[in-house]
Amino acid sequence: MDDPILNVPPTMSLQPLTPPSHHISRMINSNHQQSPSRTIYSDRFIPSRSSSNFDLFNISQPSPNSPAAPPVDTHKDDNSGTYTALLRAALFGPDTPDKKHLSSPPSTRNIFRFKSETRRSLHSLSPFGFDDDVASGVTHSPVKAPRKVPRSPYKILDAPALQDDFYLNLVDWSSHNVLAVGLGNCVYLWNACSSKVTKLCDLGIDDSVCSVGWAHRGTHLAVGTSHGKVQIWDASRCKRVRTLEGHRSRVGALAWSSSLLSSGSRDKSILQRDIRCQEDFVSKLSGHKSELIGFAFILILVDVMDRAYLSYVQYPVCGLKWSYDNRELASGGNDNRLFVWNQHSTQPVLKYCEHTAAVKAIAWSPHLHGLLASGGGTADRCIRFWNTTTNTHLSCMDTGSQVCNLVWSKNVNELVSTHGYSQNQIIVWRYPTMSKLATLTGHTYRVLYLAISPDGQTIVTGAGDETLRFWNVFPSPKSQNTDSEIGASSFGRTTIR
């Protein structure tokens, strides 16, 4: 078989290579100038070790005349030393010594030894200098700047006849971006997209609105009245579709769970209503009791004041909230009790008695199953956290003021509380540290009403000063810098009717 033919360029000839030592010596003596007669090809690569520190490896550096010595660069730029020093300072700190000034014995220099003095966080690798802590070897993780919460409301609505009553719930925000407000004996709807105000209903001069509550889906609104009735309205048609009875006194709290509507009354009972059934209610929950039974019995002996005192000692159910999975209902009352019910119980499955005042503020966490927050009234002033899955009390925070409402952000692990006596403030908290992100002021009366927008960024607060104030307090799910699209561009003060 014939030998294969190699395609060799015309300028290249196959000749034996020069011995390595003679070739290296010729390169050193020729100052890197190639012969003009022909091109020299070689299969050897000789790395430059001029910047290597052989002392770290206890290896003596080869002399220039030895066969393994690197080529001598006679055209080295004078500025390379300055550049090397700047690069070393940027990467390892200004106090890192030059390798030629290392004075420690070679045997004590282990390149694999952990060196805490040269450990740097990523944000400190900057050629523009270091702070004292970094230069001294103290490492810090990058500190995230706290989120800025606007201290002023972007919109204010006048709400004439908005009652200053702790036991009522007169404001709610629907999933269709419509705000329902009970003013006196009327219910008004404010469309957050168009700012259009619609009068939904008028109960008459002998009745008044005590609570409003939107169904989670659709356009149905429940209205609790002072006569103990619950009306169901179709807001899209402004038409009442049903009236439910069963309570003997005013209905101050409402909570939806799919097609199930829970109503809490001043008569201390909670009625479970399935709007698909013909009956007014399917079950009655009894648990909140008066603590002044003995005192009430004495007062009943006075016939003239009988009815008045009986009305006084009744302890209303003022707080109701279903969990996000619709399995647990939390209720709070003026008996200072917080109860948890399941879907099938007529008696509370969990009882919490640590509060020392009425419990109106209740909020379930959307981030952790079974995490429940509750707030106490003027004599208590505390926000308490409970784990309903393990039946444990987690923590307590004294806010310094009456806690009127609580709402949890669905975008971040934060919550808002509104307060009454004596500071009438709104506080944004970060959970679980319970550090204050912002304290918002502006209301001159107790901030008794609170609702959150469907996008989870905006809250609306109402008070006895007959104003509704809109605040941007929470970030959007995607970006913390995105402004709310709900009326944020329409700053001003208008009236809701």
Number of C-alpha atoms within 10 A of each C-alpha: 3 4 5 6 6 6 6 9 7 6 7 11 10 6 6 6 11 12 8 12 12 10 14 19 15 14 15 17 11 11 13 13 10 12 9 6 6 10 11 11 9 10 5 7 6 10 9 11 13 13 7 10 15 14 17 18 12 12 10 10 13 13 10 12 10 11 14 12 19 18 19 15 11 8 7 9 8 8 8 10 11 10 11 12 14 15 15 17 21 17 16 18 25 16 12 14 14 11 12 8 7 13 9 10 10 14 10 8 15 10 9 6 7 9 9 11 16 18 17 19 13 10 9 22 15 14 14 9 14 16 8 9 10 18 20 14 15 14 16 13 10 10 6 6 6 7 13 13 16 13 14 13 21 18 19 21 19 17 22 16 15 21 21 17 14 19 24 25 28 28 26 22 26 22 16 16 17 23 22 28 28 28 22 19 18 18 22 20 23 20 19 18 12 11 16 12 17 16 16 21 19 16 14 10 9 8 16 21 28 28 29 28 25 26 20 17 12 13 17 21 22 25 28 30 22 21 17 22 20 28 16 21 21 16 21 11 10 15 13 16 10 13 14 18 15 17 20 15 20 24 33 28 30 29 24 23 19 12 13 16 20 22 31 30 30 24 19 24 23 28 22 21 24 18 17 8 10 10 11 18 20 13 15 17 17 13 19 24 19 17 14 12 13 9 11 17 13 10 18 15 10 11 9 10 11 15 12 12 16 14 12 9 16 21 22 27 32 28 30 27 23 23 18 15 10 14 12 20 21 24 29 28 29 27 22 23 23 28 19 21 19 16 10 9 12 16 15 18 13 13 16 15 11 15 21 17 22 30 28 31 29 27 25 24 19 18 15 10 14 19 17 22 23 26 32 32 25 18 15 21 24 23 23 19 20 19 16 16 9 8 13 11 14 12 13 16 12 14 16 16 22 31 35 31 27 23 21 24 22 20 18 18 16 23 22 24 24 28 28 25 18 12 17 23 22 23 21 23 19 16 13 10 8 15 12 13 18 18 16 19 15 13 21 15 20 25 31 28 26 26 22 26 22 16 18 19 24 24 21 22 22 29 24 21 18 19 24 28 21 24 22 22 27 30 23 18 13 8 9 14 11 12 16 19 12 20 16 16 11 11 12 10 14 14 12 21 15
